[in-house]
Amino acid sequence: MRGYVDCLHKKNSLMVFTLDKVVPWGRSFDEYVSMFSLSDTDLNKYILGCGDGPASFNAELTRKGGNIVSIDPIYQFTADEIKEQIEVTYDLVIEQTRTNHDEFVWKHIKTVENLGRIRINAMNQFLEDYPNSEARYVAAELPTLPFDNSRFGIALCSHFLFLYSEQFSSEFHIQSIKELCRVASEVRIFPLLELGARKSRCLSKVIEQLNAAGHECIVEKVAYEFQKGGNEMLCVKASNNYI
Ligand SMILES: C[S@@+](CC[C@H](N)C(=O)[O-])C[C@H]1O[C@@H](n2cnc3c(N)ncnc32)[C@H](O)[C@@H]1O
């Protein structure tokens, strides 16, 4: 899915974020539950969704009575601006998925058209919820988060860390996950593949450095698999030394 690469503009360590380069693409509540093996106990915790973009997890969980804050650099833009960008890029993403059909497992999502419907439904729920929910959608970006220590029970990061291992260094990943461990007791990241459906080139170094910093890393199999071989999450139990 090469097209997703274009959504991120990196300039030294400073991110220059322009919406015309973003390819907004959001997953649903059910997908988050399955990607992160979320139990009812997990869903009752105070959750940080990191890089949630136009996913509907925040909107749907809130409707179910959950407690969540999402962060993403795209939240500096208005709902109309994000909607326009979804409309501009939607056909391109669907076309690329068709071209790279063999990189995916068409089991739960059966066809490209079915995928399009699921994603549009998720993004529409986000667009409805977003305008009047400023406290739940915070414009921020890793590797720095605007939250106090241990604020969240669990932090989730779907399809950002590890997926863009070609664009973001191991150091960026280590710094970002340490920051997530500072604000949450537990961090879960999915998938552990980078674009092209290969295991992330950063993964082993990241795990080694996080273990050395006192955090406990476990790679766990999950029920979700859409990118072929993408059925594992990294679960990090944070040490409370904030190193
Ligand atoms: C492929 S999308 C995934 C969206 C959502 N998590 C999902 O799974 O449906 C990647 C998201 O990462 C966000 N992102 C880019 N740079 C980021 C950063 N430095 N910190 C946090 N999120 C970032 C993008 O804006 C985009 O919304």
The ligand as an SDF file (V2000), in Angstrom:
LIG
                    3D

 27 29  0  0  0  0  0  0  0  0999 V2000
   -3.0010    4.7110    8.4120 C   0  0  0  0  0  0  0  0  0  0  0  0
   -3.6550    5.9280    9.4900 S   0  0  0  0  0  0  0  0  0  0  0  0
   -4.3780    4.8850   10.7760 C   0  0  0  0  0  0  0  0  0  0  0  0
   -5.6290    5.4930   11.3710 C   0  0  0  0  0  0  0  0  0  0  0  0
   -6.2920    4.6660   12.4810 C   0  0  0  0  0  0  0  0  0  0  0  0
   -5.3890    4.4230   13.5820 N   0  0  0  0  0  0  0  0  0  0  0  0
   -6.7870    3.3540   11.9680 C   0  0  0  0  0  0  0  0  0  0  0  0
   -6.1810    2.2950   12.2120 O   0  0  0  0  0  0  0  0  0  0  0  0
   -7.8190    3.3650   11.2800 O   0  0  0  0  0  0  0  0  0  0  0  0
   -2.2130    6.5800   10.3050 C   0  0  0  0  0  0  0  0  0  0  0  0
   -2.4970    7.7840   11.1510 C   0  0  0  0  0  0  0  0  0  0  0  0
   -1.2900    8.1860   11.8120 O   0  0  0  0  0  0  0  0  0  0  0  0
   -1.3340    9.5850   11.9410 C   0  0  0  0  0  0  0  0  0  0  0  0
    0.0070   10.1290   12.2520 N   0  0  0  0  0  0  0  0  0  0  0  0
    0.9450   10.5760   11.4100 C   0  0  0  0  0  0  0  0  0  0  0  0
    2.0310   11.0130   12.0800 N   0  0  0  0  0  0  0  0  0  0  0  0
    1.7630   10.8430   13.3940 C   0  0  0  0  0  0  0  0  0  0  0  0
    2.4960   11.1110   14.5970 C   0  0  0  0  0  0  0  0  0  0  0  0
    3.7600   11.6060   14.5690 N   0  0  0  0  0  0  0  0  0  0  0  0
    1.9290   10.8230   15.7800 N   0  0  0  0  0  0  0  0  0  0  0  0
    0.6680   10.2780   15.8200 C   0  0  0  0  0  0  0  0  0  0  0  0
   -0.0620   10.0010   14.7080 N   0  0  0  0  0  0  0  0  0  0  0  0
    0.4760   10.2810   13.5100 C   0  0  0  0  0  0  0  0  0  0  0  0
   -1.8680   10.0430   10.5910 C   0  0  0  0  0  0  0  0  0  0  0  0
   -2.3750   11.3620   10.6160 O   0  0  0  0  0  0  0  0  0  0  0  0
   -2.9560    8.9940   10.3400 C   0  0  0  0  0  0  0  0  0  0  0  0
   -4.2220    9.4330   10.8010 O   0  0  0  0  0  0  0  0  0  0  0  0
  1  2  1  0
  2  3  1  0
  2 10  1  0
  3  4  1  0
  4  5  1  0
  5  6  1  0
  5  7  1  0
  7  8  2  0
  7  9  1  0
 10 11  1  0
 11 12  1  0
 11 26  1  0
 12 13  1  0
 13 14  1  0
 13 24  1  0
 14 15  1  0
 14 23  1  0
 15 16  2  0
 16 17  1  0
 17 18  1  0
 17 23  2  0
 18 19  1  0
 18 20  2  0
 20 21  1  0
 21 22  2  0
 22 23  1  0
 24 25  1  0
 24 26  1  0
 26 27  1  0
M  CHG  2   2   1   9  -1
M  END
$$$$
